[in-house]
Every structure is written in structure tokens, then in C-alpha cells.
């Protein structure tokens, strides 16, 4: 077969599906073996083997490398030209400043590879951007878009079932000492918060598709997916992802209350199912999740009433104290930051642990706010271009919400569903961190928002 006759889009779709549907399943039994981490050209550090994050991100590296070659071949032999737009300009400038941040960092090797067990160095950011480009600019057919979402749901279903088995004490994969006695579900993601960030993305997509199902079979299918994903979300007992999900759903309800009134039956059914799921799972953990949600309001009241600095440690599992010490770091090296994934090297660890007043010290290696993390480690210009990318995704997303109110079409429904996922994640990111077990899925979803917008624009122009 000649290179000009190859179906490059189909191949790229296959690799995207592998990245977002197969890679999250990679999770190996804990072995306790040692590994070597490069700290210089000839020096290595002995670290505990990473059975959760490293397999995932290394798989992403190899898949993205192959995908980049396929994209280059398509550009060469299919004469694919890129027209400059806000999205690809923003993401390119974001990547340029990430590269500059790496080379100006005092911690070069950590900036390249990322900190052990986090792995969000320069190579990882390059992978994220290429995933975004592949999803946004090389997926041009509706059938490939639908295939990606289909396999995302299948993968999320497997992970949800496994997470629920964990919750009920039926974990069949050997855990490491850190996670040995955890009761909250985390599936293959290494942490309940990360699992919640992931499943909240997928739940946002499935719920919109359920509400707008045109056939009974679709209604049952997406209703089942939504119920399963919600059960997994509850089993993680994570507040930040719930906040992100509720914000996106509130926006959805605000825009489509007229449509929902006309289809009230399906809305009531899914709400009742969610209430039953929440009741059953929360009863199993003695209202632990309910108490965590209530504690959000208690913490806010504690913060407004208290005058002592130690109060910051009690709010948001210590997040507010981290934010307090993180904000000044934005201006320590505002142009290039400290380097990708080097937050632990600039954060005042001693001050924070003195404020905690605990016998056990902890190492803070993430800002627990994705935007703070980017600003501090990559610099303010990188943060600006990242926010510019998100702003344009939001701009086109709100446009499609208005369109869907007047015209119920398949592409408008898919765009709305994908946009709700972006809202969920970006709100969750205010209180959570970017991790290699979830971020590739988010960057793919971000790209699919661009893809579905471009597919719809092309379709309308051809009418």
C-alpha cells in the first residue's frame, strides 16, 4: 500500500483509544523492588518501584511517539495544512515556555523526567500537547469521534467495577504499604482523589448523552453507564470532583431547563437512582461521604470565625495553608518558573510543617491547585497561554449550549457532553492536582472539544 493511500485518521484514532482506554487499566501488583531515578548525566538515585504511575506514563510516551510519526506522515502525504487558530497558537506557546522553563531550571533532570511517582516533566507535557493536537486536529470524522467515546465508556466501566470491588474489600491486586489499609476506592489511579477526577469527567459526558438519548436503547445504555460511574464517584468519597461535577451539571440545568421539563421522567429516574446509590454506598461507610460534604461548610465557617494562622491547616485537608505559602512563589521566578514538576524544591516545607504542628512531617510536592502549579513551576506566561486555551474552549462551549437549545443535533449533543467534562475537570483542578493517570484523558477530551467544533463547522459549511 502506498503511503498516500493509508487511512491515517483511523490509525491515529486507534492510538488515541489506546491512550485513553487501555493505558488507565495498567496497574501491576506491588513488588517492593527498587528502581533507579536519574539525577544527573552519570548519577542515579535508588527509589521504590512505581507500579502505578510509571507504567502508565511510559506507555503514553511510546504511544505518543508512534502517533507523532503517523501525524507527520499524514501531514506529508495527505497534504494536511494547519490553519493558525487560538487553540493551536496557545498550546504551542504554552509548550515553548514549558521547554524554556526546563532549560532555565536549577533542577534540570527533575524538570525533564518529573519528580518520582509524579513524572510530570517536560517529556510528559510534550505528550499532553501531542495528544491534544491529535484529538483536536487529526480527528475529522464523526464515526471516529464516537468510537473514542465508546471505548472511553467501556474502559471507565471496567475501572468503576474494579473500584467498587475495592470499596467492598474484594481487591485482587496486591497493594503497597501506603495503600494497604485504604477503604476508599481508587481503582488503578493510585489515589481516590485522582480516580474521582477521572470518573467525574466520564460521568459528565454519559449523563448529557443520557438526557438527550433519542432511542430507548440509548437511554438504557447511558443510564446504566451514568449510574455505574456515579457509584464509583461516591465510593471514592472525594469532595473536589463532586464540586466540579455539580458545577457543570448546574450550568447544564440552567441552560436546558425547558428541555428537561419536557423530559422530566428521565431526569427524575436518574436522580432517584443516584439517591439510592448514594444511600446504599454511604450507609456502608457509616455516612463518611455525607460527613465529608457537610465538613465543607463547617470548614468555611471555621475559617471565617477563627483568627489564628493554624486554622488554615484545618481547611480543605490543609490545602488553604498550601495556597497561602504557594501564592508568593508565583513571583519568585515569574517568567520561567522553577521548572516542570519541581514544586517541592521551592515550597517552604519547614514553615508548612511547623504550622501543622505534627510529629510526622510531610513533603508537599504539588500546589493542590493546577493553575497555581503551572504558574509556579512553568511560569506566568505558560499559565496565561494555558488559560487562553481553556478560555477559547469555554467560548465555543457556551456557543454550542445556545445552539443546542434551538437545534438538537448529534454533533451539538456530543459537543455539549464533552464541554461539560471540561467544566467538571477545570473546576476540580482548583482543588486537585494534575497526575499522569488522569491528565492524558483530560487533554484528549480537551482536543475532542476542538474536533467536534471543527467537524460541525465543516458540516455546516458543506450544506
Buried (B, 14 or more C-beta within 10 A) or exposed (E): EEEEEBEBBEBBBBBBBBBBBBBBEBBBEBEEEEEEBEBEEEEEEEEBEBBBBBBBBBBBBEBBEEBBEBBEBBBEBBEBEEEEEBBBBBBBBBBEBBBBBBEBBEBBBBBBBBBBBBBBBBBBBBBBBBBBBBBBBBBEEBEBBEBBBEBBBEBBBBBBBBBBBBBEEEBEEEBBEEBEEBBBBBBBBBBBBBBBBBBBBBBBBBBBBBBBBEEEEEBEBBBBBBBBBBBBBBBBBBBBBBBBBEBBBEBBEEBBEEBBEEEEEBBEEBEEBBEEBBEEBBEBBEEBBBEBBEBBEEBEEEBEEEEEEEBBBBBBBBBBBBBBBBBEBBEEBBEBBBBBBBBBBBBBBEEBBEBBEEEEEEEBBBBBBBBBBBBBBBBBBBBBBBBBBBEBBBEBBEEBBEBBBEEEEBBBBBBBBBBBBBBBBBBBBBBBBBBBBBBBBBBBBBBBBBBBBBBBEEEEEEE
